[in-house]
Amino acid sequence: MKTVYLDNAATTPVREEVISEMITVLGSDFGNPSSTHSFGRKARSHIELARKQIASLIGASPNEIIFTSGGTEADNLIIKSSCESLGVKRIISSEIEHHAVLDTVLKMKSQGVEVCFVRILPDGSIDYEHLETLLEEGSSKKQLVTLMHVNNEIGNLLDVQRVGELCNKYQALFHSDTVQSVGHYKWDVSKVKIDFINAAAHKFHGPKGVGFAYMNKSCKLCPQIIGGGQEKGIRAGTEMTHNVVGMAKAFEIANAHLENEKQYVLALKKRFITGLTSKIEGVAFNGLSADSESSTYTLVNCRLPLTESKASMLLFHMDLKGIACSQGSACQSGSQKGSHVLSAVLTTEQKQYPSLRFSFSIFNTEEDIDYVLEVLSEFCNG
Ligand SMILES: Cc1ncc(COP(=O)(O)O)c(C=O)c1O
């Protein structure tokens, strides 16, 4: 049976070059990077080379990069330690952040930090004027703004430059969850007024279980995992050398081919949108995901005009036909809870219809897109 993987916002296939580099490290360079003998020094040199490569790809210094187990840990590290060691007393965020941010922010609230959410407009974009009002209202306190660059469900892009300027104006710290952005958009932290970003390698054809936090050198984080003092005392635990090397390789390749790959993936997205619109009457798009200027080129979130009984069969049917896509966010699949992002942006009427997220990568082809369009239109029109 034909299989088509259109769930790249959940995770991406690992590139061959990344796998082969990781296998070399796993096979020969197994030393503990903290050991002082030659085996340890070899592993340490891999870690520090990867740190330098990653730092230079985002315009940072190596000592501003902390390796973590992925995006979630980096979000936790940044938000919790901003409150613990950087004196943050008020957090401004949004209700459409990934749970790694949202739940961490709510945890901080339960510990006495003031939390407010910026207004979300019906198209899923943030109300920048409201953000400024909130910043002004809280300007007597140390504030942290945490807003994601690319929304993982509806694909909306944040104007990070604008938010950075606003945060600078009110002397607030600025974190952007860039897990869906790093490896897909060029980042230069020296050109944006931003204090923290973070990434997960598996979103850009690297391995799972590894990511990084960037912290501006003026904002030193404090550890949330304590023990052996690795990562300059900010994140304890023996470094996962093969994963870190794999992440650096995946990031290097992604950045080197970013423009070409972006054009390729964007063409697939446009083909998919055009096909959906012409084949399925009444199809609609959530957030700004059909607008190629204001949303990421990597995903589309569509709402289908189906009855309740048909809607209940939709994901199952796609899976039967070998198609992997996602209802809401994949991070929630398996849970019966609906998407908090769609709940925040859709009207009661719109929420009655099922939504699917399709996310693309360079490993997809036009044939994949056409196959999915055929299966979906047969299901919806049948
Ligand atoms: C925007 C965003 N932030 C954070 C995460 C969490 O990353 P990880 O699963 O690598 O911990 C995800 C994962 O889907 C994400 O999309």
The ligand as a Gaussian input file, in Angstrom:
#p B3LYP/6-31G(d) Opt

LIG

0 1
 C        6.005000      24.841000      19.046000
 C        6.488000      23.664000      19.818000
 N        7.099000      23.855000      20.988000
 C        7.568000      22.833000      21.712000
 C        7.438000      21.532000      21.269000
 C        7.983000      20.415000      22.099000
 O        9.139000      19.862000      21.504000
 P        9.665000      18.412000      21.931000
 O        8.539000      17.466000      21.666000
 O       10.859000      18.169000      21.086000
 O       10.004000      18.457000      23.365000
 C        6.781000      21.279000      20.057000
 C        6.560000      19.892000      19.581000
 O        5.701000      19.639000      18.767000
 C        6.311000      22.378000      19.298000
 O        5.695000      22.207000      18.132000

